[in-house]
């Protein structure tokens, strides 16, 4: 995982796809796009190298 990138998971049946974006706005936009498509998404936050910061699920 890249330090300073924003991550979220898209859960699709037995598979989990992890998606990342460098900018928070782009990550939040893509997260909401998947949610609007009816996907089950899990916001992870910004990876700092040891744990996820800024891990509150973004509001619409």
N, C-alpha and C positions, 0 to 999 in steps of 0.2 A: 504494500500500500504506500502511496506517495504522501509524504508529509505536507500538510497544508491544503490538501484536496478535500472536497466535500463528497460524502458517500451516502447512498441509500440502496436498499435491497428491493427488488421486485420479485414477489413470490408468485410462482406460476406452477401450480400442482406440486409435484415432488421436487421441482427445481427452484433454486434461488439464484437470481442474477444480480450481481453487485455492479452498480453504475457509479461513476465518479465524474465530477466536474471541478475545474480549477476555481471558478468564481461561484460564490454562494448564490447570486441571483440566477445564474444558469442552472444550478443544481435544483433550486426551489422550483423554478419554472418547469423543468423536466419532471420533477417529482409530482407536481400538480397535474401535468399532462397525463402521466400514467394513471393517476387517481381518477381523472375524468373519464379515462377509457375503461374504468371498472377494475383496474388491477389492484391487488393487495400489495401495498408498499409499506416499507419500514424505513424511517429516516434514521441514519446512523450519526451523521454530523461531520465535523472537521477533524481529520486524523492528525494528531500531534506527534506521532512516532511511538507512543505508548498506549494511548487511549483516545476515545472520541470526545472532543469538546463541542460546544454549541449543538448539543444533541436533542434539543427540544424540537418536536415535530413542527414544521412551519405551518402557520395559519394561512387560510386561503385569503 
